[in-house]
Amino acid sequence: MLLAIDVGNTNTVLGLYRLADSKATPALPATLLADWRITTHRELTVDEFGVLFRDLFALRQVDMAAVTGIAISSVVPPLDSTLRHAADLYFHVKPLFIEPGTRTGLPILTDNPAEVGADRIVNCVAAYEIFKDPAHPHPPVIVVDFGTATTFDVISPRGEFLGGAIAPGLGISADALFSRAARLPRIDIKKPAKVIGTSTVDNLQIGLYYGYIGLVDGILERMIAELGPDTRTIATGGLARLISTGSKYIHQVDELLTLTGLRLIYERNHDRRQAHHHG
């Protein structure tokens, strides 16, 4: 089994996969057996990670010894060495980190490829695979990831990462408003029932929700105008489903897109290592 871990600034998403078996008849595809979303704590120790893994696996009645591979994308460098040690100590596995030099199959055509976040690369690998159709030319793809920051990532029809945009996340925007305006109450961010508010809470929900949709659609509209009308868009992240319901340009939502990308990259590197070993 493969344990995929995406460490974000706010949340960490984990997925447990039974990998594809090409020797079976018929061939069995990879299967997501379990997934979890937890808060990212930068101060966790190796042993605290061990307790966390034990408890999560116990909830799904899965034996930790069944894990034979671990793939990690992380934008929180202080946790990288901790996770390496935890993987070795509790799973006896050397994890595959998505970092410069990792074989991803995604050419990065930016000014400085090394500065592109691992999560963005992983998302693009998965999105390109999702929209692949042998019967039709591959369209340009835009991935919108609603995390601590909202990222817009553009993939060419040839599967190249062209670049993108980064905007403050909806949570950051809301926190800034509440912290700088003492008389405004903190509210739950959700789709408002109307567009003209009659209370302070209404006003805040309308401004945050529709204001953010305006930001997202404004950027997507301009990107699609540059890429062409056949461009496809896919959204992921904790707020993807909420925002996509009001967006004119988001075609699809996949909240586990990053886990899919981690699995694909792991399989590509695993197959390469096996081929090298047999050679």
N, C-alpha and C positions, 0 to 999 in steps of 0.2 A: 504494500500500500504506500501511497504517497501522501505526505502531510505538506500542504501548501500554506504558507504564512505570508500575509501582506501586512506589514507594519506601517501604519499611517501616523500622522501627528496626533490625531484625535482617537481613532479606533484602529484596532487590529482585527483583521478578518482571517479566519483559518478554515481550511477545507480538507477533508479526508477523502482520497480517491482510491478506488480499485482500478488499477491501470489496465489499458487495453491488452487483450490476449489474442495475438494474431494466430496462435497455434490451435486455438479452439475451433470447433466446427459446429455452427458458423462462427466466424471471428467475433469476439466480444469487444464492444467499445468501452472506453473508460467510463466509469460511473462515479458520480459524487455521492458518497455514503453519508456524509454529515458536514455541516458547516456551522461556524460560530462567529459572532461579532462581539468583541469585548473592548473595554476602554484601554487605551495605550498608557501604561505607567512606565516612565523612563527610569524609575529607581528600582525596578524589580531585580532581584538577585537570581542567580542560577537555580538555587533550590526553590525559590518562589515560583519560577517558571515550571519546575518539576511538579510542584503541587498543583499548579494550574492545569498542566497537561493531564495529570492523573485524574483530576476531577472531571474535566471535560470528556475524556475518554470513558470514564466510568458512567457518566450520564447516558451515553449512547451504547454502553455495554460492549466496548471495543477494547481489545487487548493492545496495549502500547507496543508490545513486541512484534505486532504485525506490520509496523511501519518499517519499510526498507529504504525509503528515500524521503528527503526533505528539500523543498525549494522555497526560498525566501526572497521577497522584495522588501526593502526597508528604506524609509526616508528619515529614520531616526538613528543616526550613526552610533550614539552611546549604547544602544541595545544590541548592536551587531555582534560584538565579542561575547556578550552574555548568551545570546541565542546559539552561537557556535558551540560554546561550552555545554549548554543545556542539551543540545542535540547529541553531542558526543556522550555525555554522562547518562542521559535517560533513554536515548534511543539507539546509542552506539552507531550513529550515522554521521557522516560528514556532509553537512548541508550544502546545497548549491545556492549561492547568493547571485542575484542578478546584478552584475556590476560590469564595468568596462572590461572587455575581454571574454565575457560569456557569450557563447554562440546562441544567438536569438533568431537569426534569419531575417532580421529587420535592419536594413541599411539606414544609418542616421545621417541625413544631409543637412545638419545644422552647423553653425560656426564652430561650436565646441561640443562635440558629441558626448564627451565625458560628463558634462554638467546636466544632461537630461536625466530626470528622476527615474529610478527603476520602475516605479509604479506606472509611469507614462509609457515606458517601453513595453511592459507586460500587457497593458491594456490594448496597445496598438497591435501586438502580435495576435491577441485573441479576436479583436474586431476584424482584422483583415481576413482571418480564417472563417469567421462567421458569414461574411458577405461573399465568400468565394463561390463561384458558380461556373463550372467548366463550360457550360453552354453559352455563357454570355461574357462580354468584356467586363473586367473588374472595375467597379466605379471608385472614385475617390471616396474616402471615409473620414468622418470627423468623430472623434470620441470626446464626449463631455463627461468629466469625472467630478461629481459634487462631493468634495471632501472639505478639509479645513480651508484649502483654497480650491477654486473651481478651475480646472484646466481644460483647454481645448486643444486636441492633438489631431494633426492632419496626416493622413496616409495617402500616398499617390496610388494610381492604378497598378503600378509595378511593385507595390508593397514597400515603399520607402517612407521613412518618417521625415516629413518636410519641415515641421516646426509647429507652432501653434500660438496660444495665448494663455495667460494666467490672470485670474481676477480674484479678489477677496471672496471667500466663501460666504454663504448666506448666514451661517452662524457667527462668523467674525463681524459681518456687517451689523447684525442685530445687537451683538455685544457692545460694539462701539457706540451705537445709538443709545442703548440703555445706560452705559457707563458715563456718557457725556451729558445726558439729559436726566437730571435727578428726579424730576416729577413724572417721568414716563415709566409705567409699570412693565416688568418683564412679562412677556406673553408666550404662549405656545404658537409656533409658526405653523400655520395650516392654511388651506384654501379658504378665503372668506366667502360668505354667502352673498355678498353684494359688493359693488364697486364704490358706492358713495357711503362712507361710514357715518354713523350717527352717535358713536361713542369713541372714547380714546382707544379702547382695545380694537374696535373695528378699524379705525384709522391706521393704527400700527400694522395690523395684519394685512390690510390692503396695500399699504406702502411697501412692506417687506416682500410680500408674495408677488404682486404684479410688478413692482419695481425690479425685482430680481429676474422675473421672466423677461422683462424688457431688456435687461442687460444681456441675458443669454441669447435671446432671439436677435438682438441687434448685432452681436458678434457673429452668430451663425449666418445671418442673412448676408453679411459682407463676405464671409468665407465662401459660402455657396456661390455667390456672384463671381468670385474669382476662380473657383474650381470647376463650376459647371452645374447645370440643373440636375444631372443624374447623381450628384453627391448624396451619399447615405450618411445618416447620423445615428449614433447609438450613445446612450447615457448610462452611467453607472455611479455608484456611491450611495451613501445613506439617504440623500434627499432626491435622488434621481426620479423616483416615481412621483413624488409630490410636484416637482417642477415640470416634469414632462407632460402632465395632464393639461397644463395651460400653454405649452409651447407649440408654435406653428411648425417648427422645423425638426424636432426630435422624433425620429421614426420608430425607435425601438429602445427598450430599457432592459438591461441585464445587470442586476445588482451583484452578480458573482463573476463579472467579466474578468477581474484581476486574477481570480483563482483559476479560471480557464486558461489565461495566458501563462500562469506559472506552470500549470500542468503541461501545456504544449512545449514550453522551453525546456522543462525537465526531460520530457520524452525525447526531444531532439538531441540533447546532450547525452542522455543515457544511451540512445541508439548509437551515437557516435563513439562513445567509450566502448560499447560492446563490439562494434565493428573493428575498432583499433585493437582490442584484445584478441579477437579471433584472427585478425590479420597477422 
